[in-house]
Amino acid sequence: MRKENTMEQHDSTEAPACDSCRRVPISYLSLDLETPVVGWVAFFEARSVQVFDDSIGRPSVARYVLGDLIAEQRAREARLAEESAANAATLKQPVPVGIPAREGLSAHENMMAHDGYTSLRDEVERFPRPSFLDEEFARTREHQRAEQEVARRKEKAE
């Protein structure tokens, strides 16, 4: 029975031929995984994974590290697939909009029967008319009457 590999502890039952066979060059990781924004070396330093040089001087990590990274990627992809499936299900549900319909009523009657409905007349009458308009209307009426009076006087004088 084989134990799971982890970056923290590694129990391998394999018997590699040489020490360099147990390492994978960091440049090869990009074949299977996306390169981190900070780069592989900084990524491994942040995770406290030791980076060695292989037999020809390339930076490399232990093989189990690659296995752990691939397992993490698969778990992340599975989680994202579940989340996107859940989001897609919620997006397909219709969103209620407008006033709920009541059976036996026309659209206009339904709006009138709605609790929060106010007619345009009610909206206009809710606010008092501005007093300056009343004053202007009164001045205009007086001015028109005065002009009519002047016009009548001219007609009588002629």
Beta strands, then each sheet from edge to edge (+ up, - down):
strand 1: 23-25
strand 2: 52-53
strand 3: 59-62
sheet 1: 1+ 3- 2+
end
